[in-house]
Amino acid sequence: MHKRTKIKITIFVLLVGIACMFTAVVTDHWAVLSPKVERLNDTCEAAHFGLWRLCKKHIYISSENYNDKHGCGPISLPGEENCTYFRHFTPGQDAEIFEYKTQKEYNISAAAISIFSLAFIIFGSMCLIGSCIGKSKDYLLKPAGMFYAFAGLCAFISLEVMRQSVKRMIESEDTIWIEYYYGWSFACVCASFVILFICGIALLILSMPQMPRNPWETCMDAEPEVVE
């Protein structure tokens, strides 16, 4: 396979990782929390949240959809939903649930690190665009690959911080939640971490100078490879 074709495939996969990261940052299905169902034929309150927003959903639990092995939910059941931004960003009464049941700094850290990831993605994309606009600017592929790899690392740190936040909230003595699971937004972060990190390293390697064909040559003696 030609080197240019490999670079194009890598860039296409990187676009998928970028889309996953942006989707995860703006959505609020990182984790879903469920309390114990006190009685049937009544409403219970489940919650799902992301980096910026907490949504609480009032779900009607009847004998038909009740499962004693699970709490309130699943979250896909119909019900009235009320969403609000966390108190450390925008004041709101519904955000009080996070004031004492989990560490607020965890959510702030996860959000801040995700912003760093987006910043690295933007820098990498600028280098990538610059390499495509002008000729003989393939050297910009190297910093682009590094930026994307750094973005993948930041995505991993962000999801790990969020995971620790959920873990400590569930283990708290004051918590009302008995069940939790990670949603599709969390899966998007995991996918973006793998794609950005691996494809960023691959782009960096593909943009390296051609290795010598003969053992007596050095990298400086080898003929330069032009990426068309």
FIKOLRO-62455 format. One line per 5 residues: number of its first residue (from 1); their letters; for each residue y, z, x of N, C-alpha, C, O. Coordinates in nm, 2 decimals, decimal comma, padded with zeros to 4 digits, always signed. Atoms other than C-alpha are relative to their C-alpha. Layout:
NUM	a	Y Z X Y Z X Y Z X Y Z X; ... $
This chain:
1	mhkrt	-00,12 +00,00 +00,08 +00,00 +00,00 +00,00 +00,13 +00,00 +00,09 +00,13 +00,07 +00,19; -00,12 +00,01 -00,08 +00,34 -00,10 +00,13 +00,08 +00,13 -00,01 +00,08 +00,21 -00,11; -00,08 -00,13 -00,01 +00,57 +00,19 +00,24 +00,10 +00,01 -00,11 +00,13 +00,11 -00,17; -00,10 +00,00 +00,11 +00,84 +00,09 -00,01 -00,06 +00,03 -00,13 +00,01 +00,10 -00,21; +00,06 -00,03 +00,13 +00,60 +00,10 -00,30 -00,04 +00,15 -00,01 -00,02 +00,21 -00,11 $
6	kikit	+00,03 -00,14 +00,00 +00,49 +00,45 -00,20 +00,13 +00,08 -00,03 +00,13 +00,18 -00,10; -00,13 -00,07 +00,02 +00,86 +00,56 -00,19 +00,04 -00,01 -00,15 +00,09 +00,08 -00,21; -00,04 +00,02 +00,14 +00,92 +00,41 -00,54 -00,09 +00,09 -00,09 -00,04 +00,14 -00,19; +00,09 -00,09 +00,08 +00,61 +00,59 -00,68 +00,04 +00,14 +00,01 +00,05 +00,22 -00,09; -00,04 -00,14 -00,02 +00,73 +00,92 -00,53 +00,13 +00,03 -00,08 +00,14 +00,13 -00,14 $
11	ifvll	-00,13 -00,02 +00,08 +01,08 +00,87 -00,68 -00,03 +00,01 -00,15 +00,03 +00,09 -00,21; +00,03 +00,00 +00,14 +00,93 +00,80 -01,02 -00,06 +00,14 -00,04 -00,02 +00,19 -00,14; +00,06 -00,13 +00,03 +00,72 +01,12 -01,01 +00,11 +00,11 +00,01 +00,10 +00,20 -00,07; -00,11 -00,10 -00,01 +01,03 +01,31 -00,89 +00,08 +00,00 -00,13 +00,13 +00,11 -00,17; -00,08 +00,00 +00,12 +01,21 +01,20 -01,20 -00,07 +00,08 -00,11 +00,00 +00,14 -00,19 $
16	vgiac	+00,07 -00,08 +00,10 +00,94 +01,35 -01,41 +00,02 +00,15 +00,02 +00,04 +00,23 -00,07; -00,03 -00,14 -00,04 +00,98 +01,68 -01,22 +00,14 +00,05 -00,04 +00,16 +00,16 -00,08; -00,13 -00,03 +00,04 +01,35 +01,67 -01,27 +00,02 +00,02 -00,15 +00,09 +00,12 -00,19; -00,01 -00,02 +00,15 +01,32 +01,62 -01,64 -00,07 +00,13 -00,05 -00,02 +00,19 -00,14; +00,07 -00,13 +00,03 +01,07 +01,91 -01,66 +00,09 +00,12 +00,03 +00,10 +00,21 -00,05 $
21	mftav	-00,09 -00,11 -00,04 +01,32 +02,14 -01,48 +00,11 +00,01 -00,09 +00,15 +00,12 -00,14; -00,12 -00,01 +00,09 +01,62 +02,05 -01,69 -00,05 +00,04 -00,14 +00,02 +00,12 -00,21; +00,05 -00,04 +00,13 +01,40 +02,09 -02,01 -00,02 +00,15 +00,00 +00,01 +00,22 -00,10; +00,03 -00,14 -00,01 +01,29 +02,43 -01,90 +00,12 +00,09 +00,00 +00,13 +00,20 -00,07; -00,12 -00,08 -00,01 +01,64 +02,56 -01,82 +00,07 +00,01 -00,13 +00,13 +00,11 -00,16 $
26	vtdhw	-00,08 +00,00 +00,12 +01,79 +02,46 -02,15 -00,08 +00,05 -00,13 -00,02 +00,06 -00,24; +00,08 -00,04 +00,12 +01,50 +02,57 -02,38 -00,03 +00,15 +00,01 -00,01 +00,21 +00,12; +00,02 -00,14 +00,01 +01,39 +02,92 -02,48 -00,14 +00,04 -00,04 -00,16 +00,13 -00,12; +00,14 -00,03 +00,02 +01,01 +02,92 -02,49 -00,07 +00,03 +00,13 -00,18 -00,01 +00,15; +00,06 -00,05 -00,12 +00,94 +03,08 -02,16 -00,11 +00,10 -00,03 -00,22 +00,09 +00,03 $
31	avlsp	+00,10 -00,10 +00,03 +00,76 +03,37 -02,31 +00,01 +00,04 -00,15 +00,12 +00,03 -00,21; +00,01 -00,03 +00,14 +00,65 +03,47 -02,66 -00,05 +00,15 -00,01 -00,16 +00,18 +00,05; +00,04 -00,14 +00,01 +00,63 +03,84 -02,76 -00,04 +00,03 -00,14 +00,02 -00,02 -00,24; +00,05 -00,02 +00,13 +00,44 +03,98 -03,05 -00,02 +00,15 -00,02 -00,09 +00,21 +00,06; +00,03 -00,14 +00,02 +00,44 +04,34 -03,20 -00,12 +00,02 -00,09 -00,18 -00,08 -00,13 $
36	kverl	+00,11 -00,03 +00,08 +00,17 +04,51 -03,39 +00,03 -00,02 -00,15 +00,14 +00,02 -00,19; -00,02 +00,02 +00,15 +00,13 +04,42 -03,76 -00,03 +00,13 -00,07 -00,14 +00,18 -00,06; +00,02 -00,13 +00,07 +00,18 +04,74 -03,96 -00,07 -00,02 -00,13 -00,15 +00,07 -00,17; +00,06 +00,02 +00,13 +00,08 +04,60 -04,30 +00,00 -00,14 -00,04 +00,09 -00,22 +00,01; +00,01 +00,14 +00,04 -00,02 +04,28 -04,47 +00,09 -00,02 -00,12 +00,15 +00,07 -00,17 $
41	ndtce	-00,09 +00,05 +00,10 +00,18 +04,08 -04,72 +00,14 +00,05 +00,02 +00,21 +00,09 -00,07; -00,13 -00,04 -00,03 +00,49 +04,17 -04,54 +00,05 -00,08 +00,13 -00,04 -00,14 +00,19; -00,05 +00,07 -00,11 +00,71 +04,03 -04,27 +00,00 +00,09 +00,13 +00,02 +00,21 +00,12; -00,01 -00,06 -00,13 +00,69 +04,11 -03,90 +00,09 -00,08 +00,09 +00,13 -00,19 +00,05; -00,11 +00,06 -00,08 +00,93 +04,02 -03,62 -00,06 -00,03 +00,14 -00,08 +00,06 +00,22 $
46	aahfg	+00,04 +00,04 -00,13 +00,81 +03,82 -03,32 +00,12 -00,06 +00,08 +00,22 -00,08 +00,01; -00,11 +00,05 -00,08 +01,03 +03,69 -03,04 -00,04 -00,10 +00,11 -00,16 -00,09 +00,16; +00,02 +00,09 -00,12 +01,05 +03,41 -02,78 +00,14 -00,01 +00,07 +00,24 -00,01 +00,00; -00,13 +00,00 -00,07 +01,31 +03,38 -02,51 -00,01 -00,09 +00,12 -00,12 -00,12 +00,17; -00,01 +00,07 -00,12 +01,42 +03,18 -02,21 +00,10 +00,06 +00,10 +00,11 +00,18 +00,10 $
51	lwrlc	-00,09 -00,05 -00,10 +01,68 +03,21 -01,94 +00,13 +00,06 -00,06 +00,19 +00,15 -00,01; -00,13 -00,03 +00,06 +01,98 +03,24 -02,17 +00,00 +00,06 -00,14 +00,09 +00,12 -00,18; +00,00 -00,04 +00,14 +01,87 +03,31 -02,52 -00,12 +00,06 -00,05 -00,23 +00,04 +00,00; +00,11 -00,08 +00,07 +01,65 +03,54 -02,73 +00,00 -00,04 -00,14 +00,10 -00,04 -00,21; +00,01 +00,04 +00,14 +01,52 +03,42 -03,06 -00,11 +00,10 -00,07 -00,22 +00,11 -00,01 $
56	kkhiy	+00,09 -00,08 +00,07 +01,36 +03,66 -03,31 -00,04 -00,07 -00,13 +00,05 -00,12 -00,20; +00,05 +00,07 +00,11 +01,15 +03,52 -03,59 -00,07 +00,10 -00,10 -00,16 +00,17 -00,06; +00,06 -00,08 +00,10 +01,06 +03,69 -03,92 -00,12 -00,08 -00,06 -00,09 -00,18 -00,13; +00,12 +00,08 +00,04 +00,70 +03,58 -04,00 -00,07 +00,08 -00,11 -00,09 +00,20 -00,10; +00,07 -00,07 +00,11 +00,53 +03,66 -04,33 -00,15 +00,00 +00,03 -00,21 -00,11 +00,05 $
61	issen	+00,14 -00,01 -00,04 +00,18 +03,79 -04,26 -00,08 +00,03 -00,13 -00,06 +00,14 -00,19; +00,09 -00,02 +00,11 -00,08 +03,75 -04,54 -00,14 +00,02 +00,04 -00,17 +00,01 +00,16; +00,14 -00,02 -00,04 -00,45 +03,81 -04,55 -00,06 -00,13 +00,05 -00,16 -00,12 +00,12; +00,06 +00,13 -00,04 -00,51 +03,44 -04,50 +00,03 -00,03 +00,15 -00,06 -00,08 +00,22; -00,03 +00,04 -00,14 -00,33 +03,41 -04,16 +00,00 +00,13 +00,09 +00,04 +00,12 +00,21 $
66	yndkh	+00,01 -00,12 -00,08 -00,39 +03,77 -04,04 -00,12 +00,00 +00,09 -00,23 -00,04 +00,05; +00,11 -00,01 -00,09 -00,60 +03,82 -03,73 +00,01 +00,13 +00,07 +00,11 +00,15 +00,14; -00,02 -00,13 -00,05 -00,67 +04,17 -03,62 +00,00 +00,01 +00,16 +00,03 +00,11 +00,22; +00,00 +00,01 -00,14 -00,71 +04,06 -03,26 +00,13 -00,04 +00,06 +00,16 -00,03 +00,18; -00,13 +00,05 -00,05 -00,36 +03,93 -03,24 +00,11 +00,08 -00,08 +00,08 +00,15 -00,18 $
71	gcgpi	-00,11 -00,06 +00,06 -00,02 +04,07 -03,33 +00,07 -00,09 -00,10 +00,00 -00,16 -00,17; -00,08 +00,08 +00,09 +00,26 +03,91 -03,53 +00,00 -00,14 +00,04 +00,04 -00,17 +00,16; +00,00 +00,14 -00,04 +00,22 +03,54 -03,53 -00,12 -00,08 -00,04 -00,20 -00,03 -00,13; -00,07 +00,07 -00,11 +00,15 +03,28 -03,41 +00,14 -00,03 -00,03 +00,18 -00,04 -00,15; -00,14 +00,03 +00,01 +00,51 +03,19 -03,35 +00,03 -00,13 -00,07 +00,14 -00,16 -00,12 $
76	slpge	-00,02 +00,13 +00,07 +00,45 +02,85 -03,50 +00,00 +00,01 -00,15 +00,03 -00,08 -00,22; +00,00 -00,02 +00,15 +00,42 +03,00 -03,85 +00,14 -00,01 -00,05 +00,24 +00,02 +00,02; -00,14 +00,02 +00,06 +00,72 +02,93 -04,08 +00,06 +00,14 -00,02 -00,01 +00,24 -00,04; -00,07 -00,12 +00,02 +00,98 +03,20 -04,10 +00,15 -00,02 +00,04 +00,19 -00,12 +00,11; -00,14 +00,00 -00,03 +01,35 +03,28 -04,06 +00,02 +00,04 +00,14 -00,03 +00,14 +00,19 $
81	encty	-00,02 -00,02 -00,14 +01,47 +03,26 -03,70 +00,15 +00,03 +00,03 +00,24 -00,04 -00,03; -00,13 -00,03 -00,04 +01,77 +03,42 -03,55 +00,01 +00,01 +00,15 -00,06 +00,08 +00,22; -00,01 +00,01 -00,14 +01,88 +03,34 -03,20 +00,14 +00,04 +00,05 +00,24 +00,02 -00,02; -00,12 -00,05 -00,06 +02,14 +03,50 -02,98 -00,01 -00,01 +00,15 -00,12 +00,00 +00,21; +00,00 -00,01 -00,14 +02,25 +03,49 -02,62 -00,01 +00,14 +00,05 +00,03 +00,23 -00,02 $
86	frhft	+00,02 -00,13 -00,05 +02,17 +03,78 -02,40 +00,13 +00,07 +00,02 +00,23 +00,01 +00,05; -00,12 -00,08 -00,01 +02,42 +04,06 -02,37 +00,08 -00,02 +00,13 +00,20 -00,01 +00,13; -00,07 +00,02 -00,12 +02,49 +04,00 -02,01 +00,07 -00,13 +00,02 +00,13 -00,16 +00,12; -00,07 +00,12 +00,00 +02,62 +03,66 -02,10 +00,10 +00,00 -00,12 +00,22 -00,03 -00,10; -00,08 +00,00 +00,12 +02,75 +03,69 -02,46 -00,04 +00,13 -00,08 -00,15 +00,15 -00,10 $
91	pgqda	+00,03 -00,12 +00,08 +02,78 +04,02 -02,66 -00,08 -00,04 -00,13 -00,04 -00,14 -00,19; +00,08 +00,03 +00,13 +02,53 +04,03 -02,95 -00,09 +00,12 -00,03 -00,15 +00,17 +00,06; +00,08 -00,11 +00,04 +02,35 +04,30 -03,14 -00,15 -00,03 +00,02 -00,22 +00,06 +00,06; +00,14 +00,03 -00,02 +02,02 +04,12 -03,12 -00,05 +00,01 +00,14 -00,17 +00,02 +00,17; +00,03 -00,01 -00,15 +02,03 +04,13 -02,74 -00,03 +00,14 +00,04 -00,08 +00,16 +00,16 $
96	eifey	+00,02 -00,14 -00,04 +02,00 +04,51 -02,74 -00,15 +00,02 +00,03 -00,19 +00,12 +00,10; +00,14 -00,02 -00,03 +01,62 +04,46 -02,74 -00,03 -00,01 +00,15 -00,13 +00,04 +00,19; +00,02 +00,02 -00,14 +01,65 +04,36 -02,38 +00,07 +00,10 +00,09 +00,05 +00,11 +00,21; -00,08 -00,10 -00,08 +01,89 +04,64 -02,28 -00,09 +00,11 +00,05 -00,06 +00,16 +00,16; +00,08 -00,12 -00,04 +01,62 +04,91 -02,26 -00,15 -00,03 +00,02 -00,22 +00,05 +00,07 $
101	ktqke	+00,14 +00,03 +00,00 +01,29 +04,73 -02,28 -00,04 -00,08 +00,13 -00,15 -00,10 +00,15; +00,03 +00,08 -00,13 +01,32 +04,52 -01,96 +00,13 +00,01 +00,09 +00,23 +00,05 +00,04; -00,11 -00,01 -00,10 +01,54 +04,51 -01,65 +00,09 -00,12 -00,02 +00,05 -00,24 +00,00; -00,09 +00,11 +00,02 +01,85 +04,31 -01,72 +00,02 -00,09 +00,12 +00,04 -00,21 +00,11; -00,03 +00,07 -00,12 +01,89 +04,21 -01,36 -00,11 -00,11 +00,03 -00,09 -00,20 +00,10 $
106	ynisa	+00,11 +00,10 -00,02 +01,55 +04,03 -01,37 +00,04 -00,14 -00,07 +00,03 -00,24 -00,01; -00,05 +00,12 +00,07 +01,69 +03,78 -01,63 +00,11 -00,07 +00,06 +00,12 -00,19 +00,07; -00,11 +00,06 -00,07 +02,01 +03,74 -01,44 -00,05 -00,07 +00,12 +00,00 -00,18 +00,15; +00,05 +00,06 -00,12 +01,82 +03,67 -01,12 -00,07 -00,13 -00,03 -00,05 -00,23 +00,04; +00,07 +00,12 +00,04 +01,59 +03,42 -01,29 +00,09 -00,12 -00,03 +00,07 -00,23 +00,00 $
111	aaisi	-00,09 +00,11 +00,04 +01,88 +03,23 -01,44 +00,08 -00,05 +00,12 +00,11 -00,17 +00,13; -00,08 +00,04 -00,11 +02,08 +03,23 -01,12 -00,08 -00,09 +00,10 -00,03 -00,19 +00,15; +00,09 +00,08 -00,09 +01,79 +03,10 -00,91 -00,03 -00,14 -00,06 -00,04 -00,23 +00,01; +00,02 +00,13 +00,06 +01,73 +02,83 -01,16 +00,12 -00,09 +00,01 +00,11 -00,22 +00,02; -00,12 +00,08 -00,03 +02,09 +02,72 -01,12 +00,00 -00,06 +00,14 +00,04 -00,17 +00,16 $
116	fslaf	+00,01 +00,05 -00,13 +02,03 +02,69 -00,75 -00,10 -00,12 +00,01 -00,07 -00,21 +00,08; +00,10 +00,11 +00,00 +01,73 +02,47 -00,82 +00,07 -00,12 -00,06 +00,05 -00,23 +00,00; -00,06 +00,12 +00,06 +01,94 +02,24 -01,04 +00,11 -00,05 +00,10 +00,13 -00,17 +00,11; -00,10 +00,05 -00,10 +02,21 +02,23 -00,76 -00,07 -00,08 +00,11 -00,02 -00,18 +00,15; +00,07 +00,08 -00,10 +01,95 +02,12 -00,51 -00,05 -00,13 -00,05 -00,05 -00,23 +00,02 $
121	iifgs	+00,03 +00,12 +00,06 +01,83 +01,86 -00,75 +00,11 -00,10 -00,01 +00,09 -00,22 +00,02; -00,12 +00,09 +00,00 +02,18 +01,72 -00,79 +00,03 -00,05 +00,14 +00,06 -00,17 +00,15; -00,02 +00,05 -00,14 +02,23 +01,71 -00,41 -00,10 -00,10 +00,04 -00,07 -00,21 +00,10; +00,10 +00,09 -00,03 +01,90 +01,54 -00,37 +00,01 -00,14 -00,07 -00,01 -00,24 -00,01; -00,02 +00,13 +00,07 +01,98 +01,28 -00,64 +00,12 -00,07 +00,05 +00,11 -00,20 +00,06 $
126	mclig	-00,12 +00,07 -00,06 +02,32 +01,21 -00,48 -00,05 -00,07 +00,13 -00,01 -00,19 +00,15; +00,05 +00,06 -00,12 +02,14 +01,14 -00,15 -00,09 -00,12 -00,03 -00,08 -00,23 +00,03; +00,09 +00,11 +00,04 +01,88 +00,92 -00,33 +00,08 -00,12 -00,05 +00,05 -00,23 -00,02; -00,09 +00,11 +00,05 +02,15 +00,72 -00,51 +00,07 -00,07 +00,12 +00,08 -00,19 +00,12; -00,07 +00,05 -00,12 +02,34 +00,68 -00,18 -00,09 -00,09 +00,08 -00,05 -00,19 +00,13 $
131	scigk	+00,09 +00,08 -00,08 +02,03 +00,54 -00,01 -00,04 -00,13 -00,07 -00,07 -00,23 -00,01; +00,03 +00,12 +00,07 +01,98 +00,29 -00,29 +00,12 -00,10 -00,01 +00,10 -00,22 -00,03; -00,12 +00,08 +00,02 +02,34 +00,17 -00,31 +00,02 -00,09 +00,12 +00,04 -00,21 +00,11; -00,04 +00,08 -00,12 +02,40 +00,06 +00,05 -00,13 -00,03 +00,08 -00,23 +00,04 +00,08; +00,11 +00,03 -00,09 +02,18 -00,11 +00,31 +00,00 +00,09 +00,12 +00,11 +00,14 +00,15 $
136	skdyl	+00,01 -00,08 -00,12 +02,06 +00,07 +00,62 +00,04 +00,14 -00,02 +00,09 +00,21 +00,07; -00,03 -00,15 +00,03 +02,11 +00,41 +00,45 -00,13 +00,07 -00,04 -00,13 +00,17 -00,12; +00,13 -00,07 +00,03 +01,74 +00,50 +00,43 -00,01 +00,14 +00,07 -00,09 +00,22 +00,03; -00,01 -00,13 -00,06 +01,83 +00,80 +00,65 +00,03 +00,11 -00,11 +00,00 +00,23 -00,08; -00,03 -00,10 +00,10 +01,95 +00,97 +00,33 -00,12 +00,04 -00,08 -00,11 +00,14 -00,15 $
141	lkpag	+00,13 -00,04 +00,07 +01,59 +00,98 +00,20 -00,05 +00,14 +00,06 -00,11 +00,21 -00,01; +00,05 -00,13 -00,06 +01,52 +01,27 +00,45 +00,07 +00,12 -00,06 +00,00 +00,21 -00,11; -00,05 -00,11 +00,07 +01,78 +01,51 +00,31 -00,03 +00,01 -00,14 -00,04 +00,12 -00,20; +00,04 +00,00 +00,14 +01,69 +01,40 -00,04 -00,13 +00,07 -00,02 -00,15 +00,16 -00,11; +00,13 -00,07 +00,01 +01,33 +01,51 +00,02 +00,01 +00,15 +00,03 -00,06 +00,22 -00,04 $
146	mfyaf	-00,02 -00,14 -00,03 +01,44 +01,84 +00,17 +00,06 +00,07 -00,12 +00,02 +00,18 -00,16; -00,07 -00,06 +00,12 +01,67 +01,91 -00,13 -00,10 +00,02 -00,11 -00,10 +00,12 -00,18; +00,10 -00,01 +00,11 +01,39 +01,84 -00,38 -00,10 +00,10 +00,03 -00,15 +00,17 -00,06; +00,09 -00,10 -00,03 +01,15 +02,06 -00,19 +00,06 +00,14 -00,02 -00,01 +00,23 -00,07; -00,06 -00,13 +00,02 +01,40 +02,34 -00,19 +00,02 +00,03 -00,15 +00,01 +00,15 -00,19 $
151	aglca	-00,01 -00,02 +00,14 +01,45 +02,29 -00,56 -00,13 +00,04 -00,06 -00,13 +00,13 -00,15; +00,13 -00,05 +00,04 +01,08 +02,33 -00,61 -00,03 +00,14 +00,03 -00,08 +00,22 -00,05; +00,02 -00,14 -00,04 +01,08 +02,65 -00,42 +00,08 +00,10 -00,09 +00,03 +00,20 -00,13; -00,09 -00,09 +00,09 +01,37 +02,79 -00,63 -00,06 +00,00 -00,14 -00,06 +00,11 -00,20; +00,07 +00,00 +00,13 +01,18 +02,69 -00,95 -00,11 +00,10 +00,00 -00,14 +00,17 -00,09 $
156	fisle	+00,11 -00,10 -00,01 +00,88 +02,89 -00,83 +00,05 +00,14 +00,00 -00,01 +00,22 -00,07; -00,05 -00,13 +00,00 +01,09 +03,19 -00,75 +00,05 +00,04 -00,14 +00,03 +00,16 -00,18; -00,05 -00,03 +00,13 +01,26 +03,17 -01,09 -00,11 +00,04 -00,10 -00,10 +00,13 -00,17; +00,11 -00,03 +00,09 +00,93 +03,16 -01,28 -00,07 +00,13 +00,04 -00,12 +00,20 -00,05; +00,06 -00,12 -00,05 +00,79 +03,44 -01,07 +00,08 +00,12 -00,04 +00,03 +00,23 -00,09 $
161	vmrqs	-00,09 -00,11 +00,04 +01,09 +03,66 -01,14 -00,01 +00,02 -00,15 -00,01 +00,14 -00,20; +00,02 -00,02 +00,14 +01,06 +03,59 -01,51 -00,13 +00,06 -00,04 -00,15 +00,14 -00,13; +00,13 -00,06 +00,02 +00,69 +03,67 -01,50 +00,00 +00,15 +00,02 -00,06 +00,22 -00,05; -00,01 -00,14 -00,03 +00,76 +04,00 -01,34 +00,08 +00,07 -00,11 +00,05 +00,19 -00,15; -00,08 -00,06 +00,11 +01,03 +04,07 -01,61 -00,09 +00,02 -00,12 -00,08 +00,13 -00,18 $
166	vkrmi	+00,08 -00,02 +00,12 +00,78 +04,01 -01,89 -00,11 +00,11 +00,03 -00,14 +00,19 -00,06; +00,10 -00,10 -00,04 +00,51 +04,22 -01,71 +00,05 +00,14 -00,01 -00,01 +00,22 -00,07; -00,06 -00,14 +00,00 +00,74 +04,52 -01,67 +00,04 +00,04 -00,14 +00,03 +00,16 -00,18; -00,04 -00,03 +00,14 +00,86 +04,49 -02,03 -00,12 +00,04 -00,08 -00,12 +00,13 -00,16; +00,12 -00,03 +00,07 +00,50 +04,49 -02,16 -00,05 +00,14 +00,04 -00,11 +00,21 -00,05 $
171	esedt	+00,06 -00,12 -00,05 +00,40 +04,78 -01,94 +00,09 +00,13 -00,03 +00,05 +00,24 +00,00; -00,09 -00,11 +00,03 +00,70 +04,99 -02,05 -00,05 +00,09 -00,11 -00,12 +00,05 -00,20; +00,05 -00,10 +00,10 +00,63 +05,31 -02,25 +00,07 -00,01 -00,13 +00,02 +00,02 -00,23; -00,08 +00,01 +00,12 +00,90 +05,23 -02,50 -00,01 -00,13 -00,07 +00,05 -00,16 -00,17; +00,01 +00,13 +00,05 +00,79 +04,88 -02,57 -00,07 +00,00 -00,14 -00,16 +00,08 -00,16 $
176	iwiey	+00,07 +00,02 +00,13 +00,69 +04,76 -02,92 -00,10 -00,11 +00,00 -00,17 -00,14 -00,09; +00,08 +00,12 -00,01 +00,51 +04,45 -02,79 -00,14 +00,03 +00,04 -00,15 +00,11 +00,14; +00,14 -00,02 -00,04 +00,14 +04,45 -02,78 -00,07 -00,13 +00,05 -00,18 -00,12 +00,11; +00,06 +00,13 -00,04 +00,08 +04,08 -02,70 +00,11 -00,09 +00,05 +00,22 -00,08 +00,00; -00,10 +00,10 -00,05 +00,26 +03,81 -02,50 -00,08 -00,11 +00,06 -00,20 -00,10 +00,10 $
181	yygws	+00,05 +00,11 -00,07 +00,19 +03,47 -02,37 +00,12 -00,09 +00,04 +00,23 -00,08 -00,02; -00,10 +00,08 -00,05 +00,39 +03,21 -02,18 +00,00 -00,13 -00,07 -00,11 -00,19 -00,10; -00,01 +00,12 +00,08 +00,52 +02,91 -02,37 +00,01 -00,13 +00,08 -00,01 -00,13 +00,20; +00,00 +00,13 -00,07 +00,57 +02,54 -02,30 +00,12 -00,01 +00,09 +00,11 -00,10 +00,19; -00,11 +00,00 -00,09 +00,91 +02,60 -02,13 -00,05 +00,05 +00,14 -00,01 +00,00 +00,24 $
186	facvc	+00,06 -00,06 -00,12 +00,72 +02,81 -01,87 -00,09 -00,10 +00,07 -00,09 -00,12 +00,19; +00,08 +00,10 -00,05 +00,47 +02,53 -01,83 +00,08 -00,11 +00,06 +00,04 -00,17 +00,17; -00,09 +00,10 -00,06 +00,76 +02,29 -01,76 +00,05 +00,04 +00,14 +00,06 -00,04 +00,23; -00,04 -00,05 -00,13 +00,88 +02,51 -01,48 -00,11 -00,01 +00,10 -00,09 -00,05 +00,22; +00,12 +00,02 -00,09 +00,53 +02,52 -01,33 -00,02 -00,14 +00,05 -00,04 -00,17 +00,16 $
191	asfvi	+00,02 +00,15 -00,03 +00,50 +02,14 -01,35 +00,11 -00,04 +00,10 +00,09 -00,12 +00,19; -00,11 +00,04 -00,09 +00,85 +02,10 -01,19 -00,01 +00,05 +00,14 +00,02 -00,02 +00,23; +00,02 -00,05 -00,13 +00,77 +02,33 -00,91 -00,10 -00,08 +00,08 -00,07 -00,12 +00,20; +00,11 +00,08 -00,07 +00,45 +02,14 -00,82 +00,05 -00,14 +00,04 +00,04 -00,18 +00,15; -00,04 +00,13 -00,03 +00,61 +01,80 -00,85 +00,12 -00,01 +00,10 +00,11 -00,09 +00,19 $
196	lficg	-00,11 +00,01 -00,09 +00,94 +01,87 -00,68 -00,04 +00,04 +00,14 +00,01 -00,03 +00,24; +00,03 -00,04 -00,13 +00,79 +02,05 -00,39 -00,09 -00,10 +00,07 -00,06 -00,14 +00,19; +00,09 +00,09 -00,06 +00,50 +01,81 -00,32 +00,07 -00,14 +00,02 +00,05 -00,19 +00,13; -00,07 +00,13 -00,02 +00,70 +01,49 -00,38 +00,12 +00,01 +00,09 +00,15 -00,09 +00,16; -00,10 -00,01 -00,09 +00,99 +01,62 -00,19 -00,05 +00,00 +00,15 +00,01 -00,07 +00,23 $
201	ialli	+00,06 +00,01 -00,13 +00,77 +01,68 +00,12 -00,05 -00,14 +00,02 -00,04 -00,19 +00,14; +00,05 +00,13 -00,02 +00,61 +01,34 +00,06 +00,11 -00,10 +00,03 +00,10 -00,19 +00,11; -00,11 +00,08 -00,03 +00,95 +01,17 +00,05 +00,05 +00,02 +00,14 +00,09 -00,08 +00,20; -00,05 -00,03 -00,14 +01,05 +01,34 +00,37 -00,09 -00,06 +00,10 -00,04 -00,12 +00,20; +00,10 +00,06 -00,09 +00,73 +01,22 +00,54 +00,01 -00,15 +00,00 +00,01 -00,21 +00,11 $
206	lsmpq	-00,01 +00,14 +00,01 +00,76 +00,87 +00,41 +00,13 -00,06 +00,07 +00,13 -00,17 +00,11; -00,13 +00,05 -00,06 +01,12 +00,84 +00,54 +00,01 +00,02 +00,15 +00,11 -00,01 +00,22; +00,00 -00,03 -00,14 +01,02 +00,95 +00,89 -00,02 -00,14 +00,08 -00,07 -00,23 +00,02; +00,02 +00,12 -00,07 +01,03 +00,69 +01,17 -00,14 -00,04 +00,02 -00,23 +00,05 +00,01; +00,14 +00,05 -00,02 +00,72 +00,47 +01,24 -00,06 +00,07 +00,13 +00,01 +00,07 +00,23 $
211	mprnp	+00,07 -00,06 -00,11 +00,47 +00,64 +01,47 -00,04 -00,11 +00,10 -00,06 -00,23 +00,06; +00,04 +00,10 -00,10 +00,39 +00,46 +01,80 -00,14 -00,06 -00,03 -00,23 +00,01 -00,07; +00,13 +00,06 +00,03 +00,10 +00,21 +01,77 -00,09 +00,02 +00,12 -00,21 +00,02 +00,11; +00,08 -00,02 -00,12 -00,01 +00,26 +02,13 +00,02 +00,14 +00,06 +00,13 +00,19 +00,05; -00,02 -00,13 -00,05 -00,07 +00,59 +02,31 +00,10 +00,02 +00,11 +00,15 +00,13 +00,13 $
216	wetcm	-00,10 -00,01 -00,11 +00,16 +00,51 +02,60 +00,14 -00,02 -00,05 +00,24 +00,00 +00,03; -00,13 +00,02 +00,05 +00,45 +00,45 +02,37 +00,06 +00,14 -00,05 -00,02 +00,23 -00,07; -00,06 -00,12 +00,06 +00,70 +00,72 +02,25 +00,06 -00,05 -00,13 +00,07 -00,17 -00,16; -00,06 +00,04 +00,12 +00,87 +00,73 +01,92 +00,13 -00,08 +00,02 +00,16 -00,17 -00,06; -00,12 +00,08 -00,03 +01,18 +00,59 +02,08 -00,03 -00,14 +00,04 +00,05 -00,24 +00,02 $
221	daepe	+00,04 +00,14 -00,05 +00,99 +00,29 +02,23 -00,06 -00,08 -00,12 -00,06 -00,20 -00,11; +00,06 +00,08 +00,11 +00,82 +00,20 +01,90 +00,10 -00,08 -00,08 +00,22 -00,04 -00,09; -00,09 +00,09 +00,08 +00,96 -00,08 +01,69 +00,04 +00,07 -00,13 -00,04 +00,12 -00,20; -00,05 -00,06 +00,13 +01,18 +00,05 +01,40 -00,06 -00,07 -00,12 -00,07 -00,19 -00,12; +00,05 +00,06 +00,13 +01,03 +00,00 +01,06 +00,11 -00,01 -00,10 +00,17 +00,10 -00,13 $
226	vve	-00,11 +00,02 +00,10 +01,27 -00,14 +00,81 -00,06 +00,01 -00,14 -00,15 -00,06 -00,17; +00,05 -00,01 +00,14 +01,22 -00,03 +00,45 +00,09 -00,09 -00,08 +00,21 -00,07 -00,10; -00,08 +00,10 +00,08 +01,32 -00,33 +00,24 +00,00 +00,04 -00,15 +00,06 -00,03 -00,23 $
